[in-house]
Every structure is written in structure tokens, then in C-alpha cells.
Amino acid sequence: MSQTAVALPIPRVPSRRERLQDIPVDGDKRILLAAPRGYCAGVDRAVITVEKALQRYGAPVYVRKQIVHNIHVVRELEQQGAIFVEEVDEVPEGSHVVFSAHGVSPMVVDAAEERGLQAIDATCPLVTKVHREAKRFARDDFHILLVGHEGHEEVEGTAGEAPDNVTIVNNPAEADTIEVEDPSKLVWLSQTTLSVDETMETVNRLRARFPELQDPPSDDICYATQNRQVAIKKVAEGADLVIVVGSANSSNSVRLVEVALQYGAKAAYRIDYPDEVRQEWLEGVKTIGITSGASVPDVLVQELMRELAHAGYGDVEEVRTAEEDLIFSLPKELRDGPRGGRRSQE
């Protein structure tokens, strides 16, 4: 017997906004908004570098790796004509290529020159500082303990300045097991986007084993990373939930989640976009702390707050722990005329 197929109506899935609106609203809900948050000077410089290169040279302009670790920024620049590649051998000979804010090793620079590429270096000046330290200490025959995450572009670039003199220390536990040939000629450097607390725990463990371990001439963890961690520590003290806007490959964004949990938040999550917020996260939550990583445009934070306002979180209190006014000049190839940089979001 043949059967007749019956088309059943497909139930409409409520939008994220409608689901958030289903949450009971009371007068006690609020947002603690961390400041500083979002774009730092190095990220601002790197993004503007790609934009200015597109304006000056026309599309396409190639970028090795993600210019900064934020998927929204990458998509926006792709729409303007940027093409992101993994390595310079994917770039047509003679083309313009931008090196990302995380820096590159001398090997990458040489490979670009061999292909006749017109390279524009958007490395954050604070990362460049660490590169210079690595070269100087290697020249003085020091062994460098580089505190950072193996495989991260910044660590690869820094280690590439002195590959025979660098040992990467990923975490405090590794500090207890690494071996060095000459403990009297030893210095530590660090990735700029690490947790301040975890880095110092790693360094303290290293120093317990190697008392002659020398410090870098100045702090390697960048001011923006430290400022955002200080701000979220303050916010976390009074938050039931912390939401960090930032991409999964953004080291400083991931660290903000960890810091929030360590300093009192009952729960903390990282999102790329506001529509990733789940209704169950908000159940029973009175106070939400919000921050964003150093590569996140503030438009995403503003969108998140608008969405949360539909769930009753319309009372916003800014928690400011520092002022930031640093601006880095653009790479020399793009410097003529006014810088044209935008200011951070606060």
C-alpha cells in the first residue's frame, strides 16, 4: 500500500532576542562594564595599516596570518580586499604583504625578500621590543627562557630571532622540569599577552631553581594586557557572570576568562558575537561583567549590551581602573600625511 507523504509545518525557531526577552525582568539586573577594554594601540595601528595599504595600493593586499586575532576584524578587512594567507610563499611575487601585529621571525622576512614582496611590517612596537631583547641577549651569549605558548605567532617570531638560545616555557609546571647548560647566563622574556599572575608564578618557580636568572630590562607583558586584567579582576568581584568578547585564538581574551574565574566570577564565558550568549547562562544572574580582548572593536560590546538590555540588563555601570592614550605611528611606508588613527572605545 502506498503512503502519501504529508509535509508537516516546520516550527519557527525564536530569535536570540526573543529568547532573551523570555527571561523574567526585575529591577536588580545590571551590567558592570570594564574599562579599559577592547582595542589597544598596537591593534589599532595594525588594522589601520591594512586599511591604509588598501587605500594606497588597491586590492588585493596580502596579510600573513590574521592581522590580529579577531574573526570579525578579519572578515571586515576581507570585504575591503585583504587576502589572508598562512605563509609568504602563497603571495604572488612582487605583491604587497603585511606582517601581522604578532611579529615574524627573520626567516619570514628573508622569504618575503626572496619573492620580491613589498613587505609592510605591522608588528606591535611592544612585540618588536621583545624581539630586540632576544637578539641582544643572544648576542651576549645568554640563554633565554621565553615564557609563552608554543605555536603562538608571537612566540614563533620572538624565538626565531635567536633559535639556538631560546627555550620556551609554556606554564608554571614546565618551569619545574626544564634544564639549562649554564645557569649563570640565563634571562627570561615573555609573550606580551599572557596572564600577569601566571607569568610571575612561572618566573618565581624558575628563579627558585636558577637563582641567577636575570629579568628583562622592562616588563614584557604589554600595558593593555595588564590593564584589561586589572579591570576584569575588579569587575569579577561583583559579578555573577562575566562575558568576554574575543576570539578563541586570542591569547589575551582567553586569559581574561581565566582571570575572571580566579577573582570571583561565578561563571565566565568567551564569545565572538552577541548571538552566542545562551539563555541558561543568565538564569538567576543579577550582575553581568563585560569586557573584551585587546583585538576586539567596541561595536561588538555595544551590540552585546543592546541584546542584554532586552533581558532586563539595562543598568550599566562602568568600572574604570586606568586611562589609555597611547598611539603608535604607522609603518614608514604609510606615514605621509596625518596618521588618521581612531581612538579606542572608552
Order of alpha helices (4+ residues) and beta strands (2+ residues): alpha-beta-alpha-beta-alpha-beta-beta-alpha-beta-alpha-beta-alpha-beta-alpha-beta-alpha-alpha-beta-alpha-beta-alpha-beta-alpha-beta
